[in-house]
Amino acid sequence: MRCRRSFSFVPFGVGLPTSSPRGIVFRDALLRSVLFVLVCLGGLGTAAAQGGGELRFCLHTEPKTFDPLKVADDASVSIRYLTGGVLVRLNRQTQAVEPELAQSWKLSKDGKQITFKLRSGVSFSDGTPFSAEDVAFTVQQLMDPALHSPTGDAFRTGPGNVETKILSPSQISITFPAPVAGLDRLFDQVAILSAHSPKKEMAVLGPFVVADYKAGATVLLKRNPNYWKTDAQGRKLPYLDSIHLDIQPNRDVEMLHFKRGEVDLINSLDSEYFDKLAETSPQLVHDAGPSLDSEQMWFNEVAKAPIPGYKKNWFRSANFRRAISAAINRADLSRVVFHGHAQPAAGPFSPANKFWFNVKLRPEAYSPDAALKALQREGFRLENGVLKDRDGNGVVFSIITNSGNKYRERMAVLIQEDLQKIGIHVNVVTLDFPSLIERMTQTFDYEAVLLGLTNVDVDPNGEMNVWLSSSENHQWNPQQKTPETAWEAEIDRLMRAQASSGDARKRKESFDRVQEIVVEQAPFIFLINKNALSAVSPAVQGASPVILHPQTFWNAERLTVSAK
């Protein structure tokens, strides 16, 4: 899970996902001087310094798909951002919506319709002409219920079909069955597909194209020769010749490559490495402040999951989940694991999201005594240091998380120690990411998960693919035909209500209540919000890290990499 929130099931990130890599190390005094000048002059020197080059960084997981409509993991989100052409783009620095493939657009007063005026003379990477027909094709594919597109979920505010009307080759109107709040912003995540290219989703409109893919090793992106954009001096973008993405889940290895100058940035830097780099090379690291992303755990509530029935009863109890939440010391997680570069989480949104965060919420107070008393009221009892349920079953469960993610592994160990204090035995299991995703989304063979949620937008509409009970990213119990609990039905109602309202105050009221229900029911136990930490090599010119994903390469089409 952006953001719009997209569950990126990835190392941090999955968010559930997590984030992408960014980082680098350098010592040369001349390069440091260049960096200082670039910082002082901002982007003024970028065009003049254009030299192309190859940007290298790491993906922490294998991309699950190159189809932009099916993207749900962080690696695929990053590739979509770099290759997909969109009608509008949310500027990651200013957070304003800007024209891209659409020169202009107009929203109807009722919030149901948007009409785009498209750029002419634009072609896909394989030379296929771009027109309104491609937009109509993309929207119909996106909204096809059989596709189960996480991106499409953000547009689903009511029953009925989406209608597209081609007014001319360069103009199209899209009408939704119900109002969609913030409708134009949502198209930031919709990469336009070609209706006619034989290359299908591999024909793109973004600055880069996928040129090569070696499973488990690398993804190579090259400059799109047909990219439509130019800079202020009329030079074609992107400046870079290529982007080399190493698939590297191990962050220790990533940092080693960074120190050797073998990668050019680390998009999400571990706090431990941040502090070490800050001591020796403070000019390389960037702390953009609290991020929008969260780390959380949840229990498996899927009815058909292959776990004992008595454990399902525990996991489906809000009182049990809240007790577990109260038994976890979030301040320790922030201090020990993240070296203070994180804050205890209060709910679904980070306080960094100034408008949408519900200011009434506070992080769960750490109280093992209160947790134990709550469990005892549910029929649990402590015998010789072991917590047992009313039927005498010892409370034992496993938490799975992704291997190679050191801070998640440390978080899991601290949670294990916290819960042992109230007689609960936790087994920590680390899995490679493909295996973890398969258990989460296919076999449901797990008891609890520790992952993260990656936000790619500040608007709650980006959370539709998480909170709607019918969504496949409704992780604790996905793809419900009808809501299985009254509170999930209420969240469905509130999410659709806020998404269909044009009144910002009413939207805020609805989403505030969603946040309150989530805290009350604890389907996710939100743990911490990390700071947006990154590292960028002085060889990378034009970088300006931000808190929104992708933090360091959001302006990749205007980056250059000098010779090292």
C-alpha positions in Angstrom: 0.0 0.0 0.0 -0.3 6.1 -2.8 0.1 8.1 -1.0 -2.5 7.5 -2.2 -2.0 4.5 -0.2 -1.0 1.7 -2.1 -0.2 -1.4 -0.2 3.2 -2.1 -1.2 4.1 -5.3 0.2 7.7 -4.7 0.4 10.4 -4.4 2.8 9.3 -1.5 4.5 7.2 -0.6 3.0 4.5 -2.9 2.2 3.7 -1.7 2.8 2.4 -3.4 3.2 4.7 -2.6 1.3 7.7 -0.5 1.6 9.9 1.7 -0.1 12.5 1.8 -2.6 16.2 2.2 -2.3 18.1 5.4 -2.4 21.6 6.0 -1.3 25.1 6.7 -2.1 28.5 7.5 -0.7 31.3 9.8 -1.9 34.4 11.4 -0.7 35.9 13.6 -3.4 36.2 17.2 -2.4 35.5 18.4 -5.9 32.2 16.5 -6.1 31.3 17.9 -2.7 31.8 21.4 -4.1 29.6 20.5 -7.1 26.9 19.3 -4.7 27.2 22.6 -2.7 26.8 24.7 -5.8 23.8 22.6 -7.0 22.1 23.0 -3.6 22.6 26.7 -3.7 21.4 27.1 -7.3 18.6 24.6 -7.0 17.6 23.3 -10.4 19.2 26.1 -12.4 22.2 24.0 -13.3 20.4 20.9 -14.3 19.8 21.6 -18.0 23.3 23.0 -18.5 24.8 20.0 -16.7 22.8 17.5 -18.7 25.0 14.7 -19.5 22.7 11.7 -19.4 24.4 8.8 -17.7 22.9 5.9 -15.9 21.2 6.1 -12.6 21.5 3.0 -10.4 19.5 2.1 -7.3 17.9 -0.9 -5.7 14.4 -2.4 -5.6 13.9 -4.3 -2.4 11.6 -6.9 -3.9 10.9 -8.6 -7.3 8.3 -6.6 -9.2 5.1 -8.6 -9.3 3.9 -7.2 -12.6 4.7 -4.8 -15.4 1.0 -4.2 -16.0 0.3 -0.8 -14.5 -3.3 -1.5 -13.8 -2.4 -4.5 -11.6 0.2 -2.8 -9.5 0.0 -3.4 -5.8 3.7 -3.8 -4.6 6.3 -1.2 -4.1 8.7 -2.4 -6.7 6.0 -2.4 -9.4 4.8 1.1 -8.2 8.3 2.5 -8.7 8.6 1.0 -12.2 5.1 2.3 -13.1 6.1 5.8 -12.0 9.2 5.7 -14.2 7.6 4.2 -17.3 3.9 5.1 -17.2 2.5 8.1 -18.9 -0.3 9.8 -16.9 -2.9 12.4 -17.8 -2.0 14.5 -14.7 0.8 14.3 -12.2 0.8 15.2 -8.5 4.0 17.2 -8.1 5.7 15.4 -5.2 7.4 18.6 -4.1 4.5 21.1 -4.2 1.7 18.5 -3.9 -0.2 20.4 -6.7 -1.8 18.6 -9.6 -0.1 19.5 -12.9 -0.9 18.7 -16.6 0.9 15.9 -18.3 -0.7 14.0 -21.2 -3.8 16.1 -20.6 -3.2 19.8 -21.4 -6.2 20.7 -19.4 -9.3 19.2 -17.8 -12.7 20.2 -16.4 -14.6 18.7 -13.6 -18.4 18.8 -13.5 -20.2 20.5 -10.6 -21.7 17.2 -9.4 -18.2 15.6 -9.2 -19.2 12.7 -11.5 -17.6 13.7 -14.8 -14.1 14.8 -15.9 -13.3 16.0 -19.4 -9.7 15.9 -20.6 -8.1 17.9 -23.5 -5.2 15.8 -24.6 -1.9 16.7 -26.1 -1.5 16.1 -29.8 1.4 14.6 -31.6 2.3 12.2 -28.8 3.3 8.6 -29.5 3.9 5.5 -27.3 7.4 4.2 -27.0 6.9 1.8 -30.0 5.6 4.7 -32.2 1.9 3.9 -31.9 0.0 7.2 -31.9 -1.7 8.3 -28.6 -5.3 9.5 -28.7 -8.5 9.6 -26.7 -9.2 6.0 -27.8 -6.3 4.9 -25.6 -7.7 6.7 -22.6 -11.1 5.2 -23.1 -9.5 1.7 -23.4 -7.4 2.2 -20.2 -10.4 3.4 -18.1 -12.6 0.5 -19.2 -9.9 -2.0 -18.4 -9.2 -0.2 -15.1 -12.8 -0.3 -14.0 -13.5 -3.9 -15.1 -14.5 -5.7 -11.9 -12.9 -8.9 -13.1 -9.4 -7.2 -13.1 -9.6 -6.4 -9.4 -7.3 -3.4 -10.0 -6.1 -1.8 -6.7 -5.8 1.5 -8.6 -9.3 1.1 -9.9 -10.7 0.7 -6.4 -10.0 4.4 -5.7 -12.6 5.4 -8.2 -15.3 3.0 -6.9 -17.6 5.3 -5.0 -20.9 3.7 -6.0 -22.5 0.9 -8.0 -22.9 1.2 -11.7 -20.7 1.4 -14.8 -18.2 4.1 -15.9 -19.0 5.7 -19.2 -16.3 7.0 -21.6 -17.2 9.3 -24.5 -14.7 10.2 -27.2 -15.5 13.7 -28.2 -12.5 13.9 -30.7 -9.1 12.3 -31.0 -7.8 14.7 -28.5 -10.8 15.1 -26.1 -12.6 12.6 -23.9 -15.2 12.7 -21.1 -15.3 10.1 -18.4 -18.5 9.8 -16.3 -18.7 7.9 -13.0 -22.0 6.5 -11.5 -21.4 8.5 -8.3 -19.4 11.6 -7.4 -15.7 11.0 -6.9 -13.9 13.5 -4.6 -10.5 14.6 -5.7 -11.2 13.0 -9.1 -8.4 14.7 -11.0 -5.7 13.7 -8.4 -6.6 10.0 -8.8 -5.4 10.0 -12.4 -1.9 10.5 -11.1 -1.8 6.7 -10.6 -3.4 5.7 -14.0 -0.8 4.9 -16.6 -2.3 5.0 -20.0 -2.3 1.8 -22.1 -2.3 1.6 -25.8 -5.6 0.3 -27.4 -3.7 -0.9 -30.5 0.0 -1.6 -29.8 0.9 -5.3 -30.1 3.3 -4.7 -27.2 0.3 -4.1 -24.9 1.5 -2.8 -21.5 5.1 -2.7 -22.6 4.3 0.2 -24.9 4.5 3.2 -22.6 4.1 7.0 -22.6 6.5 7.7 -19.7 10.1 8.8 -19.8 11.6 5.3 -19.6 10.9 1.9 -21.0 11.6 -1.6 -19.7 14.5 -2.8 -21.8 15.6 -5.9 -19.9 14.5 -7.9 -16.9 16.4 -10.7 -15.3 14.3 -12.3 -12.6 15.8 -12.0 -9.1 18.6 -9.8 -10.4 17.9 -6.6 -12.4 15.4 -4.4 -14.3 16.9 -2.2 -16.9 15.1 0.9 -18.0 16.2 3.0 -21.0 15.2 6.4 -22.3 11.9 6.4 -24.2 12.9 7.7 -27.6 9.4 9.0 -28.2 8.9 10.8 -24.9 7.0 14.0 -25.6 8.5 16.3 -23.0 11.3 18.9 -23.4 12.9 21.2 -20.9 12.8 25.0 -21.0 15.7 25.1 -23.5 13.9 22.7 -25.8 16.1 19.7 -25.0 14.4 16.3 -25.0 13.7 14.6 -21.7 14.7 12.5 -19.9 18.3 13.5 -19.5 19.3 10.0 -18.3 20.2 7.4 -20.8 19.1 4.5 -18.5 18.1 3.4 -15.0 19.6 0.2 -13.7 17.5 -1.3 -10.9 19.2 -4.0 -8.8 16.7 -6.4 -7.1 18.3 -6.5 -3.7 16.2 -7.2 -0.5 19.2 -7.1 1.8 19.8 -3.6 3.0 23.3 -4.3 4.3 24.3 -5.3 0.8 22.5 -2.2 -0.6 24.5 0.0 1.7 27.7 -1.7 0.8 27.0 -1.1 -2.9 26.2 2.5 -2.0 29.5 3.0 -0.2 31.4 1.6 -3.2 29.6 4.0 -5.5 27.8 1.1 -7.3 24.4 2.6 -6.6 23.5 6.3 -6.7 20.7 6.7 -4.2 18.8 5.0 -1.4 15.2 6.0 -1.4 14.4 4.8 2.1 17.4 4.7 4.3 17.5 2.8 7.5 18.0 5.0 10.5 21.1 3.1 11.6 22.8 3.8 8.3 21.5 7.4 8.3 23.3 8.1 11.6 26.5 6.5 10.5 26.6 8.4 7.2 25.6 11.6 9.0 28.7 11.4 11.2 31.1 11.1 8.3 29.3 12.5 5.2 26.4 14.7 6.4 26.0 16.1 2.9 24.9 12.7 1.6 21.9 12.2 3.8 18.5 13.8 3.9 15.8 13.8 6.6 12.6 15.2 5.1 10.8 14.8 8.5 7.9 12.5 9.4 6.8 10.5 6.4 3.3 9.4 5.4 4.2 5.7 5.7 3.5 3.4 8.6 4.6 0.1 10.0 2.0 -2.2 11.3 1.0 -5.8 12.2 -2.3 -7.6 11.7 -3.9 -11.0 12.4 -5.3 -13.4 9.8 -9.1 -13.2 9.9 -9.8 -15.1 6.7 -12.5 -17.8 7.4 -10.9 -20.4 5.1 -7.4 -19.8 6.4 -5.6 -23.1 7.4 -5.2 -22.2 11.0 -6.9 -23.7 14.1 -10.4 -22.5 14.9 -9.6 -21.4 18.4 -6.8 -19.1 17.0 -9.3 -17.6 14.5 -11.6 -16.8 17.5 -8.7 -14.9 19.1 -7.8 -13.0 16.0 -11.4 -12.1 15.3 -11.9 -10.5 18.7 -11.4 -6.7 18.8 -10.7 -7.0 22.5 -7.8 -9.5 21.9 -6.4 -7.2 19.1 -6.6 -4.1 21.3 -4.9 -6.0 24.2 -2.0 -7.0 22.0 -1.8 -3.4 20.9 -1.6 -2.1 24.4 1.2 -4.7 25.3 3.5 -3.3 22.6 6.0 -0.6 23.6 5.9 1.8 20.6 8.4 4.2 22.2 10.9 1.4 22.4 10.4 0.6 18.7 11.0 4.2 17.8 14.0 4.6 20.0 15.8 1.2 19.7 15.0 0.2 16.1 14.8 3.6 14.4 17.3 5.5 16.7 14.6 8.2 17.2 13.9 8.7 13.5 10.3 7.6 14.0 7.3 8.4 16.1 4.7 6.1 17.6 1.7 5.8 15.3 -1.8 6.9 16.3 -3.8 5.4 13.5 -4.1 4.9 9.7 -2.7 8.4 8.8 0.5 10.0 9.9 0.4 13.4 11.7 2.5 14.5 8.7 -0.7 14.5 6.7 -1.7 17.8 8.2 -5.3 18.1 6.9 -6.6 14.5 7.0 -5.0 13.2 10.3 -7.6 12.9 13.1 -6.0 15.1 15.8 -8.2 13.4 18.5 -6.2 10.2 18.1 -3.2 9.4 20.3 -0.8 6.4 20.1 -1.9 3.4 22.1 -0.5 3.8 25.7 1.9 1.0 26.6 0.4 -0.9 29.5 1.0 -4.6 29.8 -1.1 -4.6 33.0 -4.1 -3.1 31.2 -3.6 -5.6 28.3 -3.6 -8.6 30.7 -6.7 -7.4 32.5 -8.5 -6.9 29.2 -7.6 -10.5 28.2 -8.7 -11.8 31.5 -12.1 -10.2 31.0 -12.2 -12.2 27.7 -11.7 -15.5 29.6 -7.9 -15.7 29.3 -5.8 -16.6 32.3 -2.2 -16.6 33.3 -0.9 -19.9 34.6 2.8 -20.3 35.5 3.8 -17.5 33.2 1.7 -18.8 30.2 -1.4 -17.1 29.0 -4.2 -19.6 28.2 -7.6 -19.2 26.7 -10.9 -20.3 28.3 -10.4 -23.8 26.8 -6.8 -24.2 28.1 -5.0 -23.5 24.8 -1.8 -21.7 25.3 -1.6 -18.4 23.4 1.1 -19.0 20.8 1.3 -17.5 17.4 3.8 -16.7 14.6 4.6 -13.3 13.1 5.9 -13.4 9.5 7.9 -10.6 8.0 10.2 -10.2 5.0 13.8 -11.5 5.4 16.6 -9.0 4.8 14.7 -6.1 6.3 16.7 -5.6 9.5 14.5 -3.1 11.2 11.4 -5.3 10.7 13.2 -8.2 12.1 14.2 -6.1 15.1 10.7 -4.8 15.6 9.4 -8.4 15.6 11.9 -9.4 18.3 10.9 -6.5 20.5 7.2 -7.3 20.0 8.1 -10.9 20.9 9.7 -9.7 24.1 6.8 -7.4 25.0 4.2 -10.0 24.6 6.2 -12.6 26.5 5.7 -10.3 29.6 1.9 -11.1 29.5 2.5 -14.8 28.9 2.1 -14.9 25.1 4.7 -16.8 23.1 5.5 -15.4 19.7 7.5 -17.1 17.0 9.2 -14.8 14.5 9.4 -16.2 11.0 11.2 -14.4 8.1 10.4 -15.3 4.6 11.6 -14.2 1.2 9.2 -11.7 -0.2 7.5 -13.8 -2.9 6.8 -16.5 -0.3 5.4 -13.9 2.1 3.1 -12.4 -0.6 1.9 -15.9 -1.6 0.9 -16.7 2.0 -0.8 -13.3 2.5 -2.7 -13.2 -0.8 -3.1 -16.8 -2.0 -2.9 -19.5 0.6 -3.6 -17.4 3.7 -1.3 -19.7 5.5 -0.2 -17.3 8.2 -1.2 -16.1 11.7 0.2 -12.6 11.9 2.1 -10.3 9.6 4.5 -7.4 10.2 4.8 -5.1 7.2 4.3 -1.5 6.2 1.9 0.7 4.2 3.3 3.0 1.6 1.4 6.2 0.9 1.6 7.8 -2.5 -0.9 10.6 -2.0 -2.2 12.6 0.9 -5.9 12.1 0.0 -7.9 9.2 1.6 -9.3 8.2 -1.7 -6.0 6.5 -2.2 -6.9 4.3 0.7 -10.0 2.8 -1.0 -8.0 -0.3 -2.0 -7.2 -0.9 1.7 -10.4 -0.1 3.5 -13.2 -1.4 1.2 -14.1 -4.9 2.4 -14.2 -6.1 -1.2 -10.7 -5.0 -2.0 -7.8 -7.5 -2.3 -5.7 -5.2 -0.2 -8.1 -5.3 2.7 -5.4 -7.4 4.2 -6.8 -9.0 7.3 -9.7 -10.4 5.4 -9.6 -9.5 1.7 -12.2 -9.7 -1.1 -15.3 -10.1 1.0 -18.4 -10.5 -1.2 -20.3 -8.6 1.5 -18.9 -7.0 4.7 -18.5 -9.7 7.3 -18.8 -7.3 10.3 -21.0 -4.3 11.0 -17.9 -2.1 11.5 -16.5 -3.0 8.1 -19.8 -2.2 6.5 -19.7 1.2 8.2 -16.2 1.8 6.9 -17.4 0.9 3.4 -20.2 3.4 3.8 -18.0 6.2 5.1 -15.3 5.7 2.6 -17.8 5.9 -0.3 -19.4 8.9 1.3 -16.2 10.9 1.7 -15.2 9.8 -1.9 -18.4 11.1 -3.4 -18.7 14.4 -1.5 -17.5 17.7 -2.9 -17.6 19.3 0.6 -14.1 19.1 2.2 -15.5 19.5 5.7 -18.0 16.6 5.3 -15.2 14.4 3.8 -13.0 15.2 6.8 -15.8 14.2 9.2 -16.3 10.9 7.4 -12.7 10.0 7.3 -12.1 11.1 10.9 -14.7 8.5 11.8 -13.1 5.9 9.7 -9.8 6.5 11.6 -11.6 6.2 14.9 -13.3 2.9 13.9 -9.9 1.5 12.8 -8.4 2.4 16.1 -11.3 1.0 18.0 -11.4 -2.3 16.1 -7.6 -2.6 15.5 -7.7 -4.7 12.3 -4.3 -3.2 11.8 -2.1 -2.5 14.9 -0.3 0.6 13.8 3.1 0.8 15.3 5.3 3.7 14.1 5.6 6.3 11.4 9.1 6.5 10.1 10.9 9.7 9.1 11.6 10.1 5.4 15.3 9.3 5.4 17.3 9.1 2.2 20.8 9.3 0.8 21.9 10.7 -2.6 25.3 10.7 -4.3 26.9 14.0 -5.3 27.1 12.4 -8.7 23.3 12.8 -9.0 22.4 16.3 -10.1 19.0 17.7 -9.7 17.8 15.6 -6.7 15.6 17.1 -4.1 14.2 14.5 -1.7 10.6 14.9 -0.5 8.2 12.9 1.8 6.0 11.6 -0.9 6.8 8.4 -2.8 9.1 8.2 -4.7 11.1 10.4 -2.5 14.4 10.7 -4.3 13.6 10.0 -7.9 10.2 11.7 -8.2 11.8 14.0 -10.9 13.8 11.3 -12.6 13.3 12.7 -16.0 15.4 15.7 -15.0 18.1 14.0 -13.1 21.6 13.4 -14.5 24.5 11.3 -13.2 28.1 12.6 -13.7 31.0 10.3 -14.3 32.4 8.8 -11.2 
